[in-house]
Amino acid sequence: MPIRTVNYNLPNAKHDTTYYRITFDMPNSSEFNLTDATVKLQVQKAQIGSTKYDLTITKNSAYQFEISKQLITIAPGTYQYDILIEYADRTVRYIAGELEVEPTITEIP
């Protein structure tokens, strides 16, 4: 059975602040096993030719990965994202949705 893409809008992030981790649990089934897979998350604006940004993903186990805690330096705006899982014999677009990056109003030195 093919894996279907799940639509999930990530929680909003603030520009130049830390984005806290989000954990995803996969079904405990051989078709979802991440042991030898690569998991990638890429973010970009909807316009053709816009810059793509990679966010850090960490595999916690054979059936769990997370968007790692990291500083968000992407300019404020609404972005499309997807999470791809690359297996030796196939690539699966597992999750897709939007990420809103909000401006930081007051910067603390």
SVG drawing of the C-alpha trace seen along z (x, -y; Angstrom):
<svg xmlns="http://www.w3.org/2000/svg" viewBox="-4 -47 27 52">
<polyline fill="none" stroke="black" stroke-width="0.4" points="0.0,0.0 1.5,-3.4 2.2,-5.9 -0.1,-9.0 1.1,-12.5 -0.3,-14.0 -1.2,-17.7 0.0,-19.4 0.6,-23.1 3.6,-23.6 3.2,-25.9 4.2,-29.5 7.8,-30.5 9.3,-33.9 12.1,-35.3 15.5,-35.1 14.2,-33.1 14.5,-29.5 12.0,-27.1 11.5,-24.2 11.4,-20.6 8.4,-18.8 8.4,-15.0 6.7,-12.7 5.9,-9.1 5.7,-6.8 3.5,-3.6 5.4,-0.6 5.5,1.1 8.4,2.2 7.3,-0.3 7.8,-3.2 11.2,-2.0 13.7,-4.9 16.8,-2.9 18.5,-3.2 16.4,-6.2 17.2,-9.9 14.6,-12.4 14.7,-15.9 12.6,-19.0 12.6,-21.8 10.8,-25.2 10.2,-27.7 7.8,-30.5 5.2,-29.4 6.7,-31.5 8.6,-29.6 12.3,-30.1 12.2,-31.2 15.0,-30.3 14.7,-26.9 15.7,-26.5 16.5,-23.2 15.5,-22.7 17.4,-20.2 15.7,-16.8 16.9,-14.2 16.0,-10.5 15.3,-9.4 14.6,-5.7 13.5,-3.5 10.0,-4.9 10.4,-8.5 12.0,-11.7 11.8,-15.3 12.3,-18.8 15.3,-19.7 15.4,-22.8 17.1,-25.5 17.3,-29.2 14.9,-30.4 16.7,-32.9 14.2,-32.7 12.6,-36.1 9.0,-36.6 6.3,-35.3 4.2,-32.3 6.1,-29.2 5.3,-25.8 7.2,-22.9 7.4,-19.1 9.2,-16.3 10.7,-13.7 11.8,-10.3 14.5,-8.8 14.7,-5.0 17.2,-3.0 14.4,-2.1 12.0,-5.0 11.4,-8.6 8.2,-9.3 6.7,-12.8 5.4,-12.1 4.1,-15.4 3.4,-18.8 1.9,-22.0 2.6,-25.6 4.9,-27.4 4.3,-31.0 7.4,-32.9 6.3,-36.0 8.5,-39.1 10.2,-39.8 9.0,-43.3 11.5,-44.1 15.0,-42.7 16.9,-42.3 20.6,-43.0"/>
</svg>
